[in-house]
Amino acid sequence: MHAQRKLFVCLSILVLLTVFAAALTAGPGAEAQSAEPYKATLSIRLDQPRWTINRNLYGQFAEHLGRLVYDGLWVGEDSPIPNTHGLRNDVVGALKELHVPVLRWPGGCFADEYHWRDGIGPRDKRPRRPNSSWGGVDANAFGTHEFLELCETIGADAYINGNVGSGSPQEMMDWIEYMTSSTDSDLANLRRRNGRDKPWKIPFFAVGNETWGCGGNMRPEYYADIYRQYATFIKNHSGNRIQKLASGSHDENYNWTEVLMSQAARYMDGLSLHYYTLPTGDWSKKGSATQFAEKEWHSTLARTLRIDEFIQKHSAIMDKYDPQKRVGLMVDEWGTWYDSEPGRDMGALFQQNTLRDAIVAGVNLNIFQKHGDRVRMANIAQMVNVLQAMILTDKEKMALTPTYYVFKMYRVHQGATMIPADLSVPEYKFNDVGIPALSASASRDAEGRLHLSLVNLDPNRAAEISTTLWGGAIKDVSGEVLTAPEMNAMNTFDRPNNVKPAAFNAYKLQGSQLTLNIPAKSVVVLELK
Ligand code: AHR
């Protein structure tokens, strides 16, 4: 072979090997180089203000499940992990930053096996009971007083989910009296002897959880009657005013909503809806939290967007029976649900949280705000160490997830006035299935500040958005962006600052014309002044 030809063959092999090695090391989560930005338009209708965005759309959920309550929130007074009355200081500090408006407890499925008397009085005397929903034994160290102290410390309203499946109306009625009565009844005095003089405020109380499933496998007609019976015994004591919530539907189970609304609407203040996002839609093989390619990125976002349709259809049924929109639709469980990590306790539902979860969070929060005339509460599942968590802990270590940062960035919308943000946007397509590439939401707060949240679902292309503000003028833009080079970027205990918000500067303001450049796969929250 000629020396030249030999050199050519060697070089070709080298190039091929390099390409092959690059393909191997790219691994899951790596994606193609960014292409040209796509163009979109956005009209912000400051001249058409709508409803108040209920701050409870930013609610959370803490169930006795896995390492959420024990380890995640509660370590006990004798723990070497710094704590105040047993609640870990690092987690509580991080939660305060989120301005959590409302916290649901003790379940979930666990609610319908929880007996409140197990969780009061001296901790060393409390019974140890099997957690038959999620495994293990619950020593009841975290009970009513500990939960309500947590709520007071982080500034959240309490949402207690009562036990219908294995409880009784009497047990429910007693619990409410114990917590909220200022009289000298035996139960109020028992609370005082257990260390709490002043009654607590309990604004939300639910009659069972998923009563179509783990809460009793009931038919809607049967539960409608049970609901009416139990709700009758939810009493208001000493100025406390409880909103009564009924256990509602999931996904597309519209008949449940139809029956509950037709037969029990006048006895309720809210009806719940649960929807979990699975990358595959298959409960037996949900998909990995961290090891995924663009196919699962796209399918996860396509599935999470379905909540918009579910809310619209359940709301339409509610409108028939409650045109005044008195009864709230409470999405009190939502978020991603992946396969448990190999090597982890399958019942504990611990999952990592990546940039994909941040996108899911932003999209869902935008949808809830869009339907804020009917959706009055939403509680992401769940707060720490379980499903789409804000915070992960491992003994004394703590990591804040990408989802945490979205909730922090979106705080500005809590209690603000919803301002329509109309997008005209191309589809983000994968395998010929298209979903809207962008999601947006806007609000004006009590001080008149206008906030805009944008989510770019496309992992490959930035968005160039021509923005028009109707009914106002923009003179300045500031805000934050959450993104990362990889779709599966995450924060770990070793790299807790891998995914964090950064200042957003990618905009051009010429006269009244604002052009925003939103990076691929990002969440952006801006203040427009
Ligand atoms: O969030 C985990 C479980 O999901 C809850 O306990 C239950 O209500 C739902 O099925």
Residues whose N, C-alpha, C, O or C-beta is under 5 A from the ligand:
A	BS01	AHR	G108 C109 F110 E210 A381
